[in-house]
Amino acid sequence: MFIEQPARLMRYLYPHALWRPTPAERVVYLTFDDGPIPEVTPFVLEVLRRYDVKATFFMVGENCVKHPDEFAAVRAEGHRLGNHTYNHWGSVKHSAFSYIRNIEKANEILHTDLFRPPHGLMFHSHYALVKRHGYRVVMWDVVTRDYSTQLNGQDVLLNVRRLARPGSIITFHDSLKSFDKILYALPRSIEFLQRGGYTFRML
């Protein structure tokens, strides 16, 4: 539960980050991390198109360079872009200045003010520098754990069904490690939320 829906204490670590922006509205925000890749991103786009849903994609700059067609497809379909560093860097192994340079390198491609740190963690020095550079830090209210080898698609769907609530930012991944889970869980999660009267917004 602590992983899937971060505790209040964790939210205090990044007081200006977005976790659950509109708790008074029956709205959710679908987000996808780690793409784009040709094996998964087209499937995600097809599902979103089928249900007429717009989402926010936190992309790795290196993947955008490697897979320009998938990157262009996300933009062409009107989804919001977010920065997820150029090399999917966590903050633990890199100085704050190296970290921000990696983010800025990705932003030469992405041109966005949204940033989500890989693994959802930053040292406070890194967080302060990211904010000073004008980025809006986006975390989440529900992480589906579609990346976990311990879960299957039904488990991922159950996380959405149990934890989504008004204003939730819900995190999936368009990555190889998640693909077998989102094949099952993504369309069913959208259907569940739509039946529950939720609308979908981009960040």
Short mmCIF file of the C-alpha atoms (twelve columns), coordinates in Angstrom:
data_MODEL
# 
_entry.id   MODEL 
# 
loop_
_atom_site.group_PDB 
_atom_site.id 
_atom_site.type_symbol 
_atom_site.label_atom_id 
_atom_site.label_alt_id 
_atom_site.label_comp_id 
_atom_site.label_asym_id 
_atom_site.label_seq_id 
_atom_site.Cartn_x 
_atom_site.Cartn_y 
_atom_site.Cartn_z 
_atom_site.pdbx_PDB_model_num 
ATOM 1   C CA . MET A 1   0.000   0.000   0.000   1 
ATOM 2   C CA . PHE A 2   2.867   2.399   0.825   1 
ATOM 3   C CA . ILE A 3   4.286   1.865   -2.664  1 
ATOM 4   C CA . GLU A 4   1.019   1.992   -4.564  1 
ATOM 5   C CA . GLN A 5   -0.273  5.112   -2.794  1 
ATOM 6   C CA . PRO A 6   2.473   7.189   -1.140  1 
ATOM 7   C CA . ALA A 7   2.018   8.092   2.488   1 
ATOM 8   C CA . ARG A 8   1.347   11.671  3.563   1 
ATOM 9   C CA . LEU A 9   4.868   11.936  4.986   1 
ATOM 10  C CA . MET A 10  6.413   11.204  1.584   1 
ATOM 11  C CA . ARG A 11  4.286   13.910  -0.005  1 
ATOM 12  C CA . TYR A 12  5.684   16.409  2.500   1 
ATOM 13  C CA . LEU A 13  9.205   15.771  1.190   1 
ATOM 14  C CA . TYR A 14  8.299   17.534  -2.064  1 
ATOM 15  C CA . PRO A 15  5.763   20.149  -0.927  1 
ATOM 16  C CA . HIS A 16  5.324   21.871  -4.278  1 
ATOM 17  C CA . ALA A 17  5.084   18.714  -6.384  1 
ATOM 18  C CA . LEU A 18  1.823   17.542  -7.931  1 
ATOM 19  C CA . TRP A 19  0.432   14.411  -6.285  1 
ATOM 20  C CA . ARG A 20  -3.341  14.771  -6.483  1 
ATOM 21  C CA . PRO A 21  -4.134  18.143  -8.051  1 
ATOM 22  C CA . THR A 22  -7.955  18.215  -8.062  1 
ATOM 23  C CA . PRO A 23  -9.308  16.141  -5.153  1 
ATOM 24  C CA . ALA A 24  -12.694 17.861  -5.307  1 
ATOM 25  C CA . GLU A 25  -13.327 16.825  -8.936  1 
ATOM 26  C CA . ARG A 26  -14.164 13.394  -10.354 1 
ATOM 27  C CA . VAL A 27  -11.157 13.587  -12.632 1 
ATOM 28  C CA . VAL A 28  -8.085  11.363  -13.022 1 
ATOM 29  C CA . TYR A 29  -4.792  11.876  -14.837 1 
ATOM 30  C CA . LEU A 30  -3.242  8.922   -16.651 1 
ATOM 31  C CA . THR A 31  0.536   9.073   -16.974 1 
ATOM 32  C CA . PHE A 32  3.046   6.773   -18.676 1 
ATOM 33  C CA . ASP A 33  6.739   6.609   -17.804 1 
ATOM 34  C CA . ASP A 34  9.932   5.382   -19.505 1 
ATOM 35  C CA . GLY A 35  8.955   5.376   -23.207 1 
ATOM 36  C CA . PRO A 36  8.707   5.722   -26.034 1 
ATOM 37  C CA . ILE A 37  9.536   2.269   -27.397 1 
ATOM 38  C CA . PRO A 38  8.188   0.555   -30.538 1 
ATOM 39  C CA . GLU A 39  7.133   -2.638  -28.731 1 
ATOM 40  C CA . VAL A 40  4.730   -0.928  -26.305 1 
ATOM 41  C CA . THR A 41  3.988   2.738   -27.030 1 
ATOM 42  C CA . PRO A 42  1.859   2.048   -30.150 1 
ATOM 43  C CA . PHE A 43  -0.364  -0.282  -28.104 1 
ATOM 44  C CA . VAL A 44  -0.820  2.394   -25.427 1 
ATOM 45  C CA . LEU A 45  -1.715  4.968   -28.070 1 
ATOM 46  C CA . GLU A 46  -4.216  2.609   -29.680 1 
ATOM 47  C CA . VAL A 47  -5.965  1.993   -26.345 1 
ATOM 48  C CA . LEU A 48  -6.097  5.701   -25.528 1 
ATOM 49  C CA . ARG A 49  -7.479  6.442   -28.981 1 
ATOM 50  C CA . ARG A 50  -10.121 3.713   -28.657 1 
ATOM 51  C CA . TYR A 51  -11.449 5.206   -25.421 1 
ATOM 52  C CA . ASP A 52  -10.910 8.842   -26.434 1 
ATOM 53  C CA . VAL A 53  -8.538  9.493   -23.529 1 
ATOM 54  C CA . LYS A 54  -5.626  11.928  -23.419 1 
ATOM 55  C CA . ALA A 55  -2.662  11.224  -21.151 1 
ATOM 56  C CA . THR A 56  0.727   12.588  -20.124 1 
ATOM 57  C CA . PHE A 57  3.883   10.727  -21.206 1 
ATOM 58  C CA . PHE A 58  7.031   11.191  -19.124 1 
ATOM 59  C CA . MET A 59  9.626   10.297  -21.716 1 
ATOM 60  C CA . VAL A 60  13.286  9.365   -21.564 1 
ATOM 61  C CA . GLY A 61  15.209  11.607  -23.964 1 
ATOM 62  C CA . GLU A 62  17.450  8.802   -25.195 1 
ATOM 63  C CA . ASN A 63  14.388  6.752   -26.147 1 
ATOM 64  C CA . CYS A 64  12.968  9.690   -28.107 1 
ATOM 65  C CA . VAL A 65  16.173  9.807   -30.155 1 
ATOM 66  C CA . LYS A 66  16.243  6.037   -30.682 1 
ATOM 67  C CA . HIS A 67  12.549  5.811   -31.589 1 
ATOM 68  C CA . PRO A 68  11.566  9.017   -33.382 1 
ATOM 69  C CA . ASP A 69  8.452   7.533   -35.007 1 
ATOM 70  C CA . GLU A 70  6.921   6.593   -31.663 1 
ATOM 71  C CA . PHE A 71  7.905   9.965   -30.197 1 
ATOM 72  C CA . ALA A 72  6.263   11.743  -33.120 1 
ATOM 73  C CA . ALA A 73  3.127   9.608   -32.788 1 
ATOM 74  C CA . VAL A 74  2.610   10.599  -29.150 1 
ATOM 75  C CA . ARG A 75  2.895   14.267  -30.064 1 
ATOM 76  C CA . ALA A 76  0.709   13.910  -33.157 1 
ATOM 77  C CA . GLU A 77  -2.128  12.408  -31.125 1 
ATOM 78  C CA . GLY A 78  -2.198  15.414  -28.817 1 
ATOM 79  C CA . HIS A 79  -0.885  13.912  -25.593 1 
ATOM 80  C CA . ARG A 80  1.084   15.975  -23.070 1 
ATOM 81  C CA . LEU A 81  4.841   15.452  -22.854 1 
ATOM 82  C CA . GLY A 82  6.849   15.283  -19.642 1 
ATOM 83  C CA . ASN A 83  10.579  14.994  -18.973 1 
ATOM 84  C CA . HIS A 84  11.958  11.825  -17.349 1 
ATOM 85  C CA . THR A 85  15.663  12.727  -17.808 1 
ATOM 86  C CA . TYR A 86  17.761  11.866  -20.843 1 
ATOM 87  C CA . ASN A 87  19.178  8.573   -19.528 1 
ATOM 88  C CA . HIS A 88  16.601  7.577   -16.884 1 
ATOM 89  C CA . TRP A 89  18.908  8.825   -14.159 1 
ATOM 90  C CA . GLY A 90  18.112  8.492   -10.490 1 
ATOM 91  C CA . SER A 91  19.470  11.242  -8.286  1 
ATOM 92  C CA . VAL A 92  21.436  8.968   -5.929  1 
ATOM 93  C CA . LYS A 93  24.461  8.438   -8.189  1 
ATOM 94  C CA . HIS A 94  24.678  11.935  -9.664  1 
ATOM 95  C CA . SER A 95  25.379  15.424  -8.392  1 
ATOM 96  C CA . ALA A 96  22.597  17.977  -8.582  1 
ATOM 97  C CA . PHE A 97  24.368  19.814  -11.404 1 
ATOM 98  C CA . SER A 98  24.948  16.654  -13.457 1 
ATOM 99  C CA . TYR A 99  21.318  15.712  -12.873 1 
ATOM 100 C CA . ILE A 100 19.924  19.021  -14.100 1 
ATOM 101 C CA . ARG A 101 22.194  18.913  -17.156 1 
ATOM 102 C CA . ASN A 102 20.760  15.501  -18.010 1 
ATOM 103 C CA . ILE A 103 17.221  16.860  -17.622 1 
ATOM 104 C CA . GLU A 104 18.032  19.875  -19.793 1 
ATOM 105 C CA . LYS A 105 19.522  17.614  -22.456 1 
ATOM 106 C CA . ALA A 106 16.215  15.738  -22.604 1 
ATOM 107 C CA . ASN A 107 14.324  19.005  -22.727 1 
ATOM 108 C CA . GLU A 108 16.093  20.063  -25.916 1 
ATOM 109 C CA . ILE A 109 13.876  17.366  -27.460 1 
ATOM 110 C CA . LEU A 110 10.777  17.469  -25.240 1 
ATOM 111 C CA . HIS A 111 10.218  21.211  -24.673 1 
ATOM 112 C CA . THR A 112 8.076   20.790  -21.561 1 
ATOM 113 C CA . ASP A 113 7.869   22.262  -18.084 1 
ATOM 114 C CA . LEU A 114 6.762   18.952  -16.528 1 
ATOM 115 C CA . PHE A 115 9.324   16.726  -14.832 1 
ATOM 116 C CA . ARG A 116 9.020   13.399  -13.048 1 
ATOM 117 C CA . PRO A 117 12.110  11.933  -11.373 1 
ATOM 118 C CA . PRO A 118 12.904  8.311   -12.242 1 
ATOM 119 C CA . HIS A 119 12.023  6.056   -9.289  1 
ATOM 120 C CA . GLY A 120 10.096  8.969   -7.778  1 
ATOM 121 C CA . LEU A 121 12.949  10.120  -5.564  1 
ATOM 122 C CA . MET A 122 15.297  13.092  -5.459  1 
ATOM 123 C CA . PHE A 123 17.710  14.498  -2.920  1 
ATOM 124 C CA . HIS A 124 16.469  17.853  -1.705  1 
ATOM 125 C CA . SER A 125 19.373  19.624  -3.431  1 
ATOM 126 C CA . HIS A 126 18.289  18.083  -6.745  1 
ATOM 127 C CA . TYR A 127 14.651  18.953  -6.116  1 
ATOM 128 C CA . ALA A 128 15.506  22.586  -5.336  1 
ATOM 129 C CA . LEU A 129 17.602  22.906  -8.495  1 
ATOM 130 C CA . VAL A 130 14.897  21.356  -10.668 1 
ATOM 131 C CA . LYS A 131 12.405  23.859  -9.263  1 
ATOM 132 C CA . ARG A 132 14.806  26.769  -9.843  1 
ATOM 133 C CA . HIS A 133 15.017  25.763  -13.487 1 
ATOM 134 C CA . GLY A 134 11.278  26.259  -13.824 1 
ATOM 135 C CA . TYR A 135 10.050  22.659  -13.883 1 
ATOM 136 C CA . ARG A 136 6.767   21.516  -12.330 1 
ATOM 137 C CA . VAL A 137 7.568   18.296  -10.485 1 
ATOM 138 C CA . VAL A 138 4.877   15.650  -10.991 1 
ATOM 139 C CA . MET A 139 4.648   12.645  -8.691  1 
ATOM 140 C CA . TRP A 140 1.553   10.418  -8.390  1 
ATOM 141 C CA . ASP A 141 -1.349  9.408   -6.221  1 
ATOM 142 C CA . VAL A 142 -1.504  5.823   -7.553  1 
ATOM 143 C CA . VAL A 143 1.381   3.851   -8.982  1 
ATOM 144 C CA . THR A 144 0.022   0.697   -10.595 1 
ATOM 145 C CA . ARG A 145 3.249   -1.313  -10.140 1 
ATOM 146 C CA . ASP A 146 2.895   -2.656  -13.666 1 
ATOM 147 C CA . TYR A 147 6.695   -2.966  -13.692 1 
ATOM 148 C CA . SER A 148 6.724   -5.612  -10.927 1 
ATOM 149 C CA . THR A 149 7.601   -9.209  -11.748 1 
ATOM 150 C CA . GLN A 150 5.565   -10.188 -8.671  1 
ATOM 151 C CA . LEU A 151 2.283   -8.911  -10.136 1 
ATOM 152 C CA . ASN A 152 0.116   -9.865  -13.110 1 
ATOM 153 C CA . GLY A 153 -2.371  -7.834  -15.106 1 
ATOM 154 C CA . GLN A 154 -5.217  -8.600  -12.725 1 
ATOM 155 C CA . ASP A 155 -3.153  -7.337  -9.790  1 
ATOM 156 C CA . VAL A 156 -2.406  -4.109  -11.630 1 
ATOM 157 C CA . LEU A 157 -6.075  -3.606  -12.415 1 
ATOM 158 C CA . LEU A 158 -6.918  -4.269  -8.774  1 
ATOM 159 C CA . ASN A 159 -4.518  -1.514  -7.699  1 
ATOM 160 C CA . VAL A 160 -6.423  0.938   -9.886  1 
ATOM 161 C CA . ARG A 161 -9.804  -0.281  -8.690  1 
ATOM 162 C CA . ARG A 162 -8.802  -0.072  -5.007  1 
ATOM 163 C CA . LEU A 163 -6.896  3.179   -4.970  1 
ATOM 164 C CA . ALA A 164 -8.063  5.556   -7.714  1 
ATOM 165 C CA . ARG A 165 -10.025 8.497   -6.338  1 
ATOM 166 C CA . PRO A 166 -10.971 12.015  -7.432  1 
ATOM 167 C CA . GLY A 167 -7.875  13.884  -8.539  1 
ATOM 168 C CA . SER A 168 -5.584  10.853  -8.734  1 
ATOM 169 C CA . ILE A 169 -2.495  10.935  -10.909 1 
ATOM 170 C CA . ILE A 170 -2.223  7.294   -11.998 1 
ATOM 171 C CA . THR A 171 1.122   5.972   -13.224 1 
ATOM 172 C CA . PHE A 172 1.601   3.227   -15.811 1 
ATOM 173 C CA . HIS A 173 4.740   2.513   -17.876 1 
ATOM 174 C CA . ASP A 174 5.136   2.054   -21.620 1 
ATOM 175 C CA . SER A 175 8.092   -0.274  -21.128 1 
ATOM 176 C CA . LEU A 176 8.919   -3.885  -21.903 1 
ATOM 177 C CA . LYS A 177 8.779   -4.954  -18.258 1 
ATOM 178 C CA . SER A 178 5.212   -3.643  -18.016 1 
ATOM 179 C CA . PHE A 179 3.803   -4.768  -21.341 1 
ATOM 180 C CA . ASP A 180 2.354   -8.129  -20.307 1 
ATOM 181 C CA . LYS A 181 0.498   -6.438  -17.429 1 
ATOM 182 C CA . ILE A 182 -0.882  -3.420  -19.265 1 
ATOM 183 C CA . LEU A 183 -2.159  -5.573  -22.129 1 
ATOM 184 C CA . TYR A 184 -4.764  -6.755  -19.645 1 
ATOM 185 C CA . ALA A 185 -4.980  -3.892  -17.163 1 
ATOM 186 C CA . LEU A 186 -4.914  -0.680  -19.197 1 
ATOM 187 C CA . PRO A 187 -8.157  -1.031  -21.192 1 
ATOM 188 C CA . ARG A 188 -9.966  -2.530  -18.211 1 
ATOM 189 C CA . SER A 189 -8.743  0.271   -15.929 1 
ATOM 190 C CA . ILE A 190 -10.075 2.904   -18.317 1 
ATOM 191 C CA . GLU A 191 -13.408 1.105   -18.585 1 
ATOM 192 C CA . PHE A 192 -13.658 0.841   -14.793 1 
ATOM 193 C CA . LEU A 193 -12.954 4.545   -14.341 1 
ATOM 194 C CA . GLN A 194 -15.367 5.576   -17.062 1 
ATOM 195 C CA . ARG A 195 -18.123 3.451   -15.523 1 
ATOM 196 C CA . GLY A 196 -17.393 5.196   -12.245 1 
ATOM 197 C CA . GLY A 197 -18.081 8.576   -13.807 1 
ATOM 198 C CA . TYR A 198 -14.495 9.745   -14.059 1 
ATOM 199 C CA . THR A 199 -13.226 12.015  -16.807 1 
ATOM 200 C CA . PHE A 200 -9.617  12.099  -17.939 1 
ATOM 201 C CA . ARG A 201 -7.337  15.118  -18.173 1 
ATOM 202 C CA . MET A 202 -3.757  15.788  -19.115 1 
ATOM 203 C CA . LEU A 203 -1.544  17.535  -16.584 1 
# 
